[in-house]
Amino acid sequence: MRRGIMNLAGALAVMTMAGACDQDPFGFSCRDIVEDYCLQQWEDGSTYYLDDDRALSKDGGGAFDGTVSQIGWNDRFIVAQRSATSGGYLGWMVVDLRIRAVSGPYQWSQLSREQRTLQIMSPSAAWAKLD
């Protein structure tokens, strides 16, 4: 009986430590957009990031180094208005999915015609659409 309690206590301790390392072990806070990119919802439920497999090694801020305030995509581009993690600069960022390159920040007028015709929405609307 005592040994069973010790095993249970040890298992609970390991689960607690694992939970402290990753608050989302099943990936419920990230919804796939295109290819390896996903929209990540932060714990507060109102902050969003664009994340990809390479952004995981960064110091936060996702693929755009900031929070997403508007986003749109197709099979060629992901375009998002983001507030930079450092300095809070608001600008438009672009992922060219053909070459997997992130560029920006841009002013809206600097985006290509194809990029400006994307359906742009709030990240919460995108989150619901990706469900």
C-alpha positions in Angstrom: 0.0 0.0 0.0 2.7 2.4 1.0 4.7 1.6 -2.2 1.6 2.3 -4.3 1.2 5.7 -2.7 4.8 6.5 -3.3 4.5 5.5 -7.0 1.4 7.6 -7.4 3.1 10.6 -5.7 6.1 10.2 -8.0 3.9 10.1 -11.1 2.0 13.2 -10.0 5.3 15.0 -9.4 6.5 14.1 -12.9 3.2 15.2 -14.5 3.3 18.5 -12.6 6.9 19.2 -13.7 6.0 18.4 -17.3 3.0 20.6 -17.1 5.1 23.5 -15.9 7.3 23.2 -18.9 4.5 23.2 -21.5 1.1 24.6 -20.7 -0.2 23.2 -24.0 1.2 19.7 -24.3 -1.5 18.7 -26.9 -1.3 21.8 -29.1 -4.8 23.1 -28.5 -3.5 26.7 -28.6 -2.4 26.5 -32.2 -4.6 26.1 -35.3 -3.1 25.3 -38.7 -3.3 27.9 -41.4 -1.1 26.8 -44.3 1.8 24.3 -44.4 3.8 24.5 -41.1 2.2 27.8 -40.1 -0.4 28.1 -37.4 -2.3 30.8 -35.5 -1.4 30.6 -31.9 -3.7 31.9 -29.2 -2.0 33.0 -26.0 -3.3 32.0 -22.6 -5.3 35.2 -22.1 -7.5 34.3 -25.1 -7.1 37.6 -26.9 -3.4 37.7 -27.9 -2.4 35.9 -31.1 0.9 35.0 -32.8 1.8 33.4 -36.1 3.9 30.4 -35.3 5.9 27.9 -37.4 8.3 25.1 -36.7 11.3 27.5 -37.0 9.8 30.2 -34.7 9.8 27.8 -31.7 13.5 28.5 -31.2 13.0 32.2 -31.0 12.6 34.3 -27.8 8.9 34.7 -28.3 6.8 36.7 -30.7 6.4 33.9 -33.2 7.4 34.1 -36.9 6.7 37.8 -37.0 8.4 38.8 -33.7 5.1 40.3 -32.5 1.4 39.9 -31.9 -1.1 39.6 -34.8 -3.8 42.3 -35.0 -5.2 41.3 -38.5 -4.5 38.4 -40.7 -5.3 36.9 -44.1 -3.9 34.1 -46.2 -4.2 32.0 -49.4 -2.1 29.2 -50.8 0.7 31.7 -51.7 0.9 34.3 -48.9 0.1 34.9 -45.3 -0.2 38.6 -44.6 -0.7 40.0 -41.1 -0.6 43.3 -39.4 1.5 42.9 -36.3 2.7 44.9 -33.3 6.4 44.2 -32.9 7.5 42.6 -29.6 10.3 45.2 -29.3 9.1 48.7 -29.7 5.5 47.9 -30.6 5.9 49.1 -34.2 2.7 48.3 -36.1 3.3 47.1 -39.7 2.3 44.5 -42.2 4.4 41.3 -42.4 4.3 38.8 -45.3 5.2 35.1 -45.5 5.8 34.0 -49.1 5.0 30.3 -48.9 6.7 29.4 -52.2 10.1 30.3 -50.8 9.2 30.2 -47.0 10.5 33.7 -46.5 9.2 36.3 -44.0 9.5 39.9 -45.0 8.3 43.3 -43.6 7.3 45.4 -41.9 5.5 47.2 -44.7 2.8 49.9 -45.1 -0.4 48.6 -46.6 0.3 50.5 -49.8 3.6 48.7 -50.2 2.0 45.2 -50.4 1.4 43.7 -53.8 -2.0 43.8 -55.4 -2.5 40.1 -54.8 -1.6 40.5 -51.1 -4.0 43.5 -50.7 -6.9 41.4 -52.1 -6.7 38.7 -49.4 -9.6 38.5 -47.0 -8.2 40.3 -43.9 -9.8 39.5 -40.6 -9.3 39.9 -36.9 -7.2 37.1 -35.3 -10.3 36.0 -33.3 -12.3 35.6 -36.5 -9.5 33.7 -38.1 -9.3 31.5 -35.0 -13.0 30.7 -35.3 -12.6 30.0 -39.1 -9.7 27.6 -38.5 -11.7 25.6 -36.0 
